[in-house]
Each structure stands twice: as C-alpha cells, then as structure tokens.
C-alpha cells in the first residue's frame, strides 16, 4: 500500500511504524505527510511552497477524537477537510488543543 505525501511534493509517504493518535498515524498505514512537510501549506502561496510560519490546524483537536484505525468514523471526522484550516504557527501554538467553543 503506497500513497503520496499530502503536501503536494509528489514523494511517496512512508508507512507508520506505530500508532500515534496525536499525529493521526496508524501502524502499517501510509502517513499523511513526510516528516517536516505538514508545514508546507501556505494560504499565500502554492501547495508545496515551504512556509514555516503557517500550520495546518485541526479545528476540533485530534486529542478530542477516539480512533483506532482509518476506518473509524472519528478518524474520518478528525482528518476531514472541514476540520482543517491554515493558521499562523504562532496562533496555532497559542490555541494548542483547545476547541473553538473553549476559547
């Protein structure tokens, strides 16, 4: 099973060596981003343009979901495009794992 990195670089993503809920990795499944590529989304540039000042933020934090595999409903909700947004790195660190209704 292979999959391309979702940053748009065109490189194959490696398989996860272990399950990591925080990162959304499921052991044996391709990871979404190659290490370091998840900061390559820039609302002011093209996909794949390196911009460390912007992050991909989960509107509802990953820590509030409970999933074991990519087939779980909560995994799909966590990684749905509707739950992702570009956010400045500074603002994302400040937000941490707070849900918008908690801020």
N, C-alpha and C positions, 0 to 999 in steps of 0.2 A: 504494500500500500504506500503510495507516494503522493505528495501534494506540494504545490508551490507555496513559498512564503507569501503571506497576505499583504506584505508591504508594497508589493509590485515590482520587486527587484528581479523576479524570474528565476531565482535559485530554489532548489528543492529543499523543503523543510525536513529536518531530521525527526526520527521517531523519539517520543518521550521515553526516558529510561525509568521514570517513576511517575505516579500520580501526584500532581501538585495543584490543589484546588485554587490557590491564590493566583497561579499563572494560567489556570484552565488546561493543564496538561493531563492527559490520560495515558497511563503506561501502555506502550505499544502502538499508540496512535500518533500520526504526524502532529507536530506542534504548529501553532498558528503562525508564529514569527520565528525567524532565525534570531539567535541571541543578539540583542542590540538593534534589531530592525523595527521594533514596535514604536520607536520614536521617530520613524521616518514619515509620518503623516503630517503634512503642513497645510492648514487651510489657506495659506497664501502662496502655495507652490504646487507642483505636480506630485503625484504619488511617487515615492522612491527618493524624493529630494530630502537629504538629511537636514533635519532641523531639530536639534535637541531642546529647543525652547518650547516645543509642543508635545503633548502626550495624547494617547487615545485613552479616554476616561470612560469607565463604566458608570452610567447614571445611577443605577442601583448597584452598589459594590458587589464584587464577586464573593466576598465573605458572607453575604446575606443569602446566598444560594446554597442548596444542598444537592449535590450530584455526585454520581459515581462513574458514569460513562457518558459518552456523547449522545447516546440515545435518550437519556433522561430529559424530561420536559424542562427542568430547571437549568440544565446545561444550555439548551437551545435558547431559553429566555435570557440567560446571562450573556451569551455571545451574539444575540440578535442585534442587527444594525440599529434598531430602535433604542437599544440600551447603550449604545456607544456614541461618544461625541468628542471632537477635538477640544482640548483645553490646554491653556498655558501650563508649563511644568510647575511654575510657582503656585498657581491656583490649585492644581491637582494635588500637590503635596499638602497644601493647606486643607483641602477638602478631606484628604485621607480616605477612610472608609465610611464616611457619613453619607447618608441618603438625603437627597434634597429636602425631604419633609422634616429632617432632623436639624437642618442648618438654620 
